[in-house]
């Protein structure tokens, strides 16, 4: 009898799981396992909201498996040590898992594969977190793309030729006998108290319901409302995609179906699917250039003179910059582990172009706080905002926080929700409260935007010129 083990990671679901499906076609009995790797859960970049959400997803996955008569094993340690031992205990020879693009994951998975093969086992690895890996979307010359627009065009061409639709998981094999489900850790085991952060409910069923609601309502106006933080105009699926609680293939498949069934939804759905292609693009960039997690993608900006400004950084982190749209976003992040995407761009621009603080500081803070913190997307977004990344726009794109607030939160509903000090400020002044007299308890702007804009332009220009001179 061929026995197998599926190693769950960022694929915490049973439906449309490519590696699990591959295992199910070969194994006559199986076990699922999740490995608590101390290098991740006890590392310097561990995110408390993300850990809370992960454990909820894991618990719900365990209950889904229990209904099928399969125990979820939860082991602690380095996977390259834990998994070969478990294969031996279970009398199994197959280990399946879905690939990941981060440098750490690739090194870890290579170590696991070597250890499993040394012990006489076989690894079954599949692509699952994205639709296409970097090597599958190439330019006419065979190179990787460095700018989103041509990548998007090539991605959709590849999709039209080879749409990768959800895989239909057949009947799962029975469990390998002799094993019982392990206890799912509680957030308090990691020092996370109940109510510390208002994270969404985990699990496949909530993710599916959220997708249904979006495609039945907000998707129609997504192309118009997606930049409005005062509206519920986005899918809010990013945490579920981060941990593979829902598959990206399902999102593309359901989205295209919705646009076909209801023509009025086509424009909104098409824009939403393009945002998912951005996710593919940033994953491809990280796969091609692992150095971007530590370095500027565009090396001409290595010479930018960043400020060492602990007080400014603290004000930004705490939502006390004196710019309402920035402060609202940072307070939303601290309270919920999530921030509207338009506001992410605004607060990132403010940190890098107004405070002139290195984007790596902001990227690190976001990764620690975001429930949907994904290494590729988080890095790509920060380097885009800082003009150091893969973007055709030049360095002089600098968001004006007042203008951005007035455009995307015109009545100040978002700002007032997260910055209650502004509740009595008249609408015309809510994004520039100093114009009508600062309300009690709210700080004045930490910097003058116009002055800092000119300083940012000078520093980026100087960095570029220094490269030319050398």
C-alpha positions in Angstrom: 0.0 0.0 0.0 1.4 3.4 -1.0 1.1 5.9 1.8 1.6 9.7 1.6 1.8 12.8 3.8 0.6 16.2 2.7 2.5 19.1 4.2 0.2 22.1 4.5 1.8 25.5 4.4 0.3 28.4 2.5 -2.5 26.2 1.1 -4.9 25.8 4.1 -7.8 24.3 2.1 -9.0 21.0 0.7 -10.6 22.2 -2.5 -8.5 23.1 -5.6 -5.2 22.1 -3.9 -2.8 21.0 -6.7 -0.3 19.1 -4.5 -3.0 17.4 -2.4 -4.8 16.4 -5.6 -1.6 14.9 -6.9 -1.1 12.9 -3.7 -4.7 11.7 -3.7 -4.2 10.2 -7.1 -1.3 8.1 -5.9 -1.6 7.3 -2.2 -4.0 4.7 -0.9 -3.8 6.2 2.6 -2.5 9.6 3.9 -2.0 12.0 6.7 -2.0 15.9 6.7 0.6 17.7 8.7 1.4 21.3 9.6 4.8 22.1 10.9 5.3 24.9 13.4 8.7 26.1 12.3 10.4 28.2 15.1 12.3 30.2 12.5 9.0 31.6 11.3 6.8 31.7 14.3 9.5 32.9 16.7 11.5 35.0 14.2 12.0 38.8 14.2 9.5 39.3 11.4 6.6 37.3 12.9 3.3 39.1 12.6 0.9 38.8 15.5 -2.3 39.4 13.5 -1.0 37.0 10.8 -0.3 34.4 13.4 -3.7 34.8 14.9 -5.4 34.4 11.5 -3.2 31.5 10.6 -4.1 29.5 13.7 -7.8 30.2 13.1 -7.5 28.9 9.6 -5.6 25.9 10.8 -8.2 25.1 13.4 -11.0 25.2 10.8 -9.0 23.1 8.4 -8.6 20.5 11.2 -12.4 20.4 11.7 -12.9 20.0 8.0 -10.5 17.1 8.0 -12.1 15.6 11.1 -15.4 15.4 9.2 -13.7 13.3 6.7 -12.2 11.0 9.3 -8.7 12.3 8.9 -6.6 13.7 11.8 -4.6 16.9 11.3 -1.1 16.5 12.8 0.7 19.6 14.1 4.4 19.1 14.8 7.0 21.6 15.9 10.6 21.8 14.7 12.6 22.2 11.5 10.6 20.6 8.6 13.8 18.9 7.2 14.0 17.0 10.5 10.3 16.6 11.3 9.0 15.3 8.0 11.4 12.4 7.3 10.8 11.2 10.8 7.0 11.4 10.3 7.2 9.5 7.0 9.1 6.7 8.8 6.5 6.6 11.7 3.6 6.4 9.2 5.3 3.9 6.9 4.8 6.5 4.1 7.1 7.2 1.1 5.4 10.2 -0.6 5.5 13.8 0.7 3.5 16.4 -1.2 3.6 20.2 -0.8 2.9 23.3 -2.8 5.9 25.5 -3.8 6.7 28.9 -2.5 8.7 31.7 -4.1 10.5 33.3 -1.2 14.2 32.7 -0.8 13.8 31.2 2.7 11.0 28.8 1.5 13.1 27.7 -1.5 16.1 26.9 0.7 13.9 25.1 3.3 12.1 23.1 0.6 15.4 22.0 -1.0 16.6 20.9 2.4 13.4 18.9 3.0 13.6 17.3 -0.4 17.2 16.2 0.2 16.3 14.8 3.6 13.3 12.9 2.3 15.1 11.4 -0.7 18.0 10.4 1.5 15.6 8.4 3.6 14.2 6.7 0.5 11.1 8.8 0.1 9.7 10.9 -2.8 8.6 14.5 -3.0 5.6 15.6 -5.0 5.8 19.4 -5.3 3.3 21.5 -7.3 2.7 25.1 -8.3 -0.3 26.5 -6.4 0.2 29.9 -4.8 0.1 31.7 -8.2 -1.2 30.7 -11.6 2.1 30.9 -13.6 5.6 30.9 -12.3 8.0 33.5 -13.6 9.6 31.2 -16.2 6.2 30.7 -17.8 5.6 34.4 -18.6 8.5 35.7 -20.6 9.3 38.4 -23.1 9.8 37.8 -26.8 13.5 37.5 -26.1 12.9 35.0 -23.3 13.7 37.3 -20.5 11.7 38.2 -17.3 9.6 41.3 -17.3 10.6 44.4 -15.3 7.5 46.5 -15.8 3.9 45.5 -15.0 2.1 46.7 -18.2 3.9 44.4 -20.7 3.9 41.6 -18.1 0.1 41.9 -17.8 -0.3 41.7 -21.6 1.9 38.6 -21.7 0.1 37.1 -18.7 -3.3 37.4 -20.2 -2.0 36.0 -23.5 -0.7 33.0 -21.7 -4.0 32.6 -19.8 -5.9 32.7 -23.1 -3.8 29.9 -24.4 -3.7 27.8 -21.2 -6.2 28.8 -18.6 -5.4 26.9 -15.4 -8.8 26.2 -13.9 -9.5 24.9 -10.4 -8.7 21.2 -10.0 -11.6 19.1 -8.9 -10.4 17.1 -5.9 -11.8 13.6 -5.9 -12.4 11.4 -2.9 -9.5 11.7 -0.5 -7.9 8.4 0.6 -8.6 7.1 4.1 -6.3 8.2 6.9 -3.2 6.1 7.8 -4.3 4.3 11.0 -2.7 4.7 14.4 -2.6 8.5 14.5 -4.8 11.1 16.4 -5.3 14.7 15.7 -2.9 17.0 17.5 -3.9 20.1 19.5 -4.1 23.3 17.4 -2.1 26.0 19.3 -4.0 28.8 20.8 -3.0 32.4 20.0 -2.3 32.9 23.7 0.5 30.3 23.3 2.2 33.0 21.3 1.4 35.8 23.7 -1.5 37.0 21.6 -4.5 38.0 23.7 -8.1 37.7 22.6 -9.4 40.9 21.0 -5.8 42.2 20.5 -6.5 42.6 16.8 -9.8 42.5 14.9 -8.7 39.9 12.3 -11.3 38.3 9.9 -12.7 34.8 10.5 -10.5 32.2 8.9 -11.4 29.1 6.9 -12.5 28.0 3.5 -16.2 28.7 4.1 -15.8 32.3 5.1 -13.5 32.9 2.2 -16.0 31.4 -0.2 -18.8 33.6 1.2 -16.7 36.7 0.9 -15.9 35.9 -2.8 -19.6 35.3 -3.4 -20.7 38.6 -1.8 -18.1 40.5 -3.8 -19.0 39.0 -7.1 -22.7 39.5 -6.5 -22.4 43.2 -5.5 -19.2 45.3 -5.1 -17.6 43.8 -8.2 -20.0 45.8 -10.4 -18.4 49.1 -9.4 -15.0 47.9 -8.4 -13.3 49.9 -11.2 -14.8 53.1 -9.7 -14.9 52.3 -6.0 -11.7 50.4 -5.4 -9.8 53.5 -4.4 -12.4 54.7 -2.0 -11.5 53.7 1.6 -14.8 55.0 2.9 -16.6 52.3 0.9 -16.7 48.5 1.1 -15.7 48.3 -2.6 -12.9 45.7 -2.5 -13.0 41.9 -2.2 -11.1 41.8 1.1 -9.8 38.4 0.1 -6.1 39.2 0.5 -5.7 37.4 3.9 -7.3 34.3 2.5 -5.1 34.3 -0.6 -2.1 34.9 1.6 -2.6 31.5 3.3 -4.2 29.7 0.4 -7.5 29.4 2.2 -9.0 30.1 -1.3 -7.1 29.5 -4.5 -6.2 32.2 -7.0 -7.4 29.9 -9.8 -10.8 29.9 -8.2 -10.8 33.7 -8.1 -10.0 33.9 -11.8 -12.5 31.3 -12.8 -15.3 32.7 -10.8 -14.5 36.2 -11.8 -14.6 35.4 -15.5 -17.8 33.5 -15.0 -19.4 36.5 -13.2 -18.4 38.9 -16.1 -19.8 36.5 -18.6 -23.2 36.0 -16.8 -23.7 39.6 -16.0 -22.3 42.1 -18.7 -22.7 45.0 -16.3 -20.1 43.5 -14.1 -17.5 42.9 -16.8 -15.5 46.2 -16.4 -15.3 45.9 -12.6 -14.4 42.3 -12.6 -11.7 42.8 -15.3 -10.1 45.5 -13.1 -10.2 43.2 -10.1 -8.6 40.3 -12.1 -5.9 42.8 -13.2 -5.1 43.4 -9.5 -4.6 39.7 -9.1 -2.2 39.8 -12.0 -0.2 42.4 -10.0 0.1 39.8 -7.3 1.5 37.3 -9.9 3.9 40.0 -11.1 5.3 40.7 -7.7 5.7 37.0 -7.1 7.6 36.7 -10.4 9.9 39.6 -9.5 10.8 38.0 -6.2 11.4 34.6 -7.9 13.7 36.2 -10.4 15.4 38.7 -8.0 15.5 37.4 -4.4 17.8 40.3 -3.5 14.8 42.8 -3.6 13.9 41.7 -0.1 17.0 43.5 1.1 18.0 45.8 -1.8 16.5 48.4 -4.2 15.4 46.8 -7.4 16.6 49.9 -9.2 20.2 50.2 -8.1 20.5 53.8 -9.2 18.7 54.7 -6.0 21.2 53.0 -3.7 22.7 56.5 -3.2 19.5 58.1 -1.9 20.2 59.8 1.4 17.5 58.6 3.7 16.7 60.4 7.0 17.4 58.9 10.4 14.3 60.2 12.1 13.1 58.0 15.0 10.5 60.6 16.1 9.1 61.0 12.6 8.9 57.2 12.2 7.2 56.8 15.6 4.6 59.4 14.7 3.9 57.6 11.4 3.6 54.2 13.1 1.2 55.6 15.7 -0.9 57.6 13.3 0.1 61.0 14.7 1.6 62.7 11.6 -1.1 65.5 11.5 -2.2 64.3 8.1 -5.7 62.7 8.5 -5.6 60.2 5.6 -2.2 59.0 6.7 -3.1 58.7 10.4 -6.4 57.0 9.6 -4.6 54.3 7.6 -2.0 53.7 10.2 -4.6 53.4 13.0 -6.7 51.1 10.9 -3.6 48.9 10.4 -2.9 48.8 14.1 -6.5 48.0 15.0 -7.3 45.4 12.3 -4.1 44.2 10.7 -5.4 45.4 7.4 -5.4 48.7 5.4 -7.1 49.8 2.2 -4.8 49.5 -0.8 -5.1 53.1 -1.8 -4.2 54.2 1.7 -1.3 51.8 1.7 0.1 53.7 -1.2 -0.5 57.1 0.5 1.1 56.2 3.8 4.1 54.6 2.0 4.6 57.6 -0.2 4.4 59.8 3.0 7.1 57.8 4.8 9.5 57.6 1.8 8.9 61.0 0.1 7.7 63.3 3.0 9.6 61.9 6.0 12.4 60.6 3.6 12.7 57.4 5.7 14.1 54.2 4.0 11.3 52.1 2.5 12.7 49.1 4.3 11.6 50.5 7.6 8.1 50.8 6.4 8.1 47.4 4.7 9.3 45.8 8.0 6.6 47.5 10.0 3.8 46.5 7.6 5.0 42.9 7.5 4.8 42.7 11.3 1.3 44.2 11.4 -0.5 43.0 8.2 -2.7 39.9 8.5 -2.2 39.6 4.7 1.5 40.3 4.8 3.0 38.6 1.8 6.7 39.0 1.2 6.4 39.5 -2.5 3.4 41.8 -2.6 4.5 43.8 0.5 8.0 44.4 -1.0 6.7 45.2 -4.4 4.2 47.7 -3.1 6.8 49.5 -0.9 9.4 49.7 -3.7 6.7 51.0 -6.0 5.8 53.8 -3.6 9.5 54.6 -3.0 10.2 54.7 -6.8 13.0 52.1 -6.2 11.1 49.2 -7.7 9.7 47.8 -11.0 7.7 50.7 -12.2 7.8 52.8 -15.4 6.8 56.0 -13.4 9.8 58.2 -12.5 10.8 59.2 -9.0 8.9 62.5 -9.0 5.5 60.7 -8.4 4.9 62.0 -4.8 1.4 61.8 -3.3 0.0 64.9 -1.7 -1.7 63.5 1.4 -4.3 66.4 1.5 -5.2 66.1 -2.1 -5.4 62.3 -1.9 -7.6 62.5 1.1 -10.0 65.0 -0.5 -10.2 62.9 -3.7 -10.7 59.5 -2.3 -12.4 60.3 1.0 -14.4 63.4 0.0 -16.7 63.5 3.0 -14.1 62.4 5.5 -16.0 59.3 6.6 -12.9 57.2 6.6 -10.7 59.8 8.3 -13.3 60.4 11.0 -13.8 56.7 11.6 -10.2 56.1 12.5 -9.3 59.6 13.8 -12.2 60.5 16.1 -10.5 63.8 17.0 -11.7 65.0 13.7 -15.4 64.4 14.3 -16.4 68.1 14.5 -14.1 69.4 11.7 -16.2 70.6 8.7 -16.0 68.5 5.6 -14.0 71.0 3.5 -11.3 71.0 6.1 -11.3 67.5 7.4 -8.1 66.5 5.5 -6.4 69.8 6.4 -7.7 70.4 9.9 -5.2 73.2 10.6 -7.2 75.4 8.1 -10.1 75.7 10.6 -8.1 75.4 13.8 -6.7 72.1 15.1 -9.2 70.1 17.2 -8.1 69.2 20.7 -5.8 66.3 20.9 -4.8 66.2 17.3 -1.2 67.1 16.3 -0.1 69.6 13.7 1.6 68.3 10.6 5.0 66.8 11.4 6.4 68.2 8.2 5.4 70.7 5.5 4.5 68.6 2.4 5.5 71.2 -0.2 9.0 71.6 1.4 9.6 67.9 1.7 8.4 67.3 -1.8 11.2 69.6 -3.1 13.7 67.9 -0.8 12.7 64.5 -2.0 13.0 65.5 -5.7 16.5 66.9 -5.0 17.7 63.7 -3.2 16.4 61.3 -5.8 17.8 63.5 -8.6 21.2 63.7 -6.9 21.2 59.9 -6.5 20.6 59.4 -10.2 23.2 62.0 -11.2 25.8 60.3 -8.9 25.3 57.1 -10.8 25.8 58.9 -14.2 29.0 60.5 -12.9 30.5 57.2 -11.9 
